[in-house]
Amino acid sequence: MPKAKTKAVSEISTPPQSYELALAELEELAVAMESGQLPLGEMMQGYRRASFLLEFCRQQLDTVEAQIRALDEGQIKQWSQD
């Protein structure tokens, strides 16, 4: 019986190099998990990695939002398309 290809725990919590790479990896994980072709162990490792990547993305977005707020001197301006 072939061995399942699972990520080591240290790889699960390795941060991606960028927000964009995190999103791309999340998309790949979603496709693989939705296919229903992964063994249970790989499915769980994928879920753990996806959870880590989601938190990474949230932190990145929070950081950018804080920078925008600082640039706007604490006032979020209403978006207008004029």
Beta strands, then each sheet from edge to edge (+ up, - down):
end
